[in-house]
């Protein structure tokens, strides 16, 4: 395997059915956790354990329904000279309030751009200027350097196995003094995002506010 980079993706079914597998560069090595029933926090912590054991420099944790357009690891490594955690969408300042969505809490301080796929049509959602340092970032695509994942783990106490893992991880990294950065990596996402506030998501939001209780109702910035 490539000891510089480890890419981990969780999917509920077979890897061959995922958009990422169908569109990725054939030379790109990606580990798929197939038929996954575990929380993303648990899957990603296992990926971290593996990366530490194998002395990997960087890990990428991303959704299975994306296209990594023109993926260039050498470009990522240049961004890692400035940032410790990389993403494609996030906020540099947040007001910790309901609903706990990064683009709602960070309104006015958003960064990044993501293409969305509807059938064969693509449209670009531009959030704000980038590259730019961020406080929190969306988990559609996260690249993490070894100096961070050796110290920061995903919080498995979160009751929402597919929500808030990203906000908590990037916020924890930022609060620990690491630099998160929204970069110019081109990602296409075949999902519009959260469609409704499910019970799972609502439980996750309560957990998020309990975890960061001292910041609720306040403005947090870099």
N, C-alpha and C positions, 0 to 999 in steps of 0.2 A: 504494500500500500504506500501511498504518498505520505511521508512523515511530516510534510509541511502543512498539509491541509486535509481535514476530515469533514465530509459533508454528511449530515444525518437528517433523514426525513421520516416522519411517521405517517402511515397511511392505513385506513380501515380495511382496505382490500389488498389486491395484488399490485406490485410495483408496475407491472406492464400496463395497468389500467390508468395510471396517473399521467397527468399532463407533463409533469417534470420529466418522467422517464421517457415519454414519447418524443420530447423535443430537445432533450439535453444532448450536448456534444458527446459523441461515442467515446471519446477519450476521457471524459469526466467521470471520476470514480465517486459514486454516491451510495451510501449505505441506507437501505430502506428497512424500517421496522414495519414489516407487513402484518396485516390482520391485527393491527394494534388495538388494544383495549385499555392500555395504561394511560395515565395523564401525560400531557406533554412535559410537565415538570419532571416526572419520573424518567421518561424516555431521554430527555435532554441531560439529566444528571448522569445517566448511564453512559451517554455519549461523552460527557466530560470525564468521567472515570477512565474510559477507554483512551481518550486523547492524552490524559496525564500519564497513563501507563505506557503508551506508545511514544511519548515525548513529541506530540504533535504541536506545531507552532500556532495554528489557527483552526477554528471550527466554524462551519456554517450550519445553522439550524433554520430551516425554511419550510414553508407549506408545500404540499404535494401538487397543488393546483396552480402552479406558476410556470412561466417560461423565463429562464435566465438568459435574456437576450445578449448575445455577443459577450458571454462571460469571459472575463480576463483576470486571472488570479494575480498577475504581475501588477495590474492596476490597483487591485485591492491592497497589495503589499505596500504600495506607495501611500495609500490612505492610512494604513496602519502606522506610518511614521508620525502621523499627527493625532490619530484617534485610537482608542483601545477597543471599542465596540462600534461596529459599523451597521447602519441600517439604511432603508430607502425612504422612510417617512417617520416624522416625529415632531416633538415640540421642545423649544428651548426654555419655555416658562409655562407653568400650569397653575390654575386655580383649583385646588383640590375640593371638588364639589360634584354633586350628581348632575347628570349621569357621568360615571367615571369612564368616559371614552377619551382617548388621548387627544383627538381632534376637537373635542368639546372643551375639555379642561385647558387645552393649550391654544384656544381660539385667539387669533391675532399674533401668535408666535409659532406658527407652523412652518415646517420645512420638508422639502422632498417632492417627489412625483412618482406616481405608479400608473402604468397602463392597465386598463380593464378590458377584458375580453367578453364580448356578447355574440355568440355564434362565431362568425368569421370577421366580425367588425371589432376594431380596437378604438378606444378613446382614452385620452390621457387626463388623469386627475392631477393637477398641479396644486400642491399645498402651500408652497412658499419657497424662498431662496435656499439654495444648497450649492456646494457643500457648506455645512454649518454645524456647529456643536449643538447637541441636543441633551435634554434632561431625561426624556422618556422617548421610546421608539416602538413602532409597531412590529409585531413578530412575524410578518409575512416573510421577512428575510433579515436575519441577524448573523453577522460575522464577528467572532469573538477571539481576542488574542489570548495567548497562554497566560500572560501575567494577570489577566482578569479571571479566567475560568479556574485557575488554581485557588483563587480566594473567594469568588462569588459563585454560589450555586442557586439553582431554581428552588423556590420555596414550595415544597410538596405539601405543606399544610393547607394550601389553597383548595377549597372544596370544588372549584370550577376547573376541571382538568384541561379545558381548552380555551380558557379566558384568563386574563390578568397575569399570566406567566411572563409575558413580554414586558408589560408596564412595570411589574415588580422587579424583574431582573435588571432592566436598564436604569430604573430609579435607584435600586440598591447600588449598582455600579457607580452611578453619578454621585450618590451620597458618600460613597467610599473614596471618592477622589479620582476615579477613572474618568476618562473623556469619551463620551458617546458622540458619534458623528453621523449625520445624514449625508450620504455621498451620492455621486452621480452614477449609480449602478442601475442599468435598465432592466426592470422587472415587469412582466405582464402577469396579472392576476385574474384568474377565471372565476372570480367571486365578487359580488358587490359589497361584501363585508357583513357585519351584524344586521340581521333583518328584524329581529324582535328581542325584547328583554325577557329571556326565558328565566325559569326558576334557577337554573344552573348559573346563569350570568348574574342574576340578582344576588344569589348567595356569594358569588365571587366579589361583587361590589362591596357587600357588607364586610367581607374578609379584608378587602383592600383598605377600606376606611378604618377598620380596627387596627390593621398593621401599621398604618401611617396616621394614627389618630392625632398626633401632635401637629400635623400639617393640615388637617381638615378645616376648611373654611379660610385657608390662608393661601397666599401666593408663594410658590416655590420657584426659584430660578437658579441658573447656573452660577 
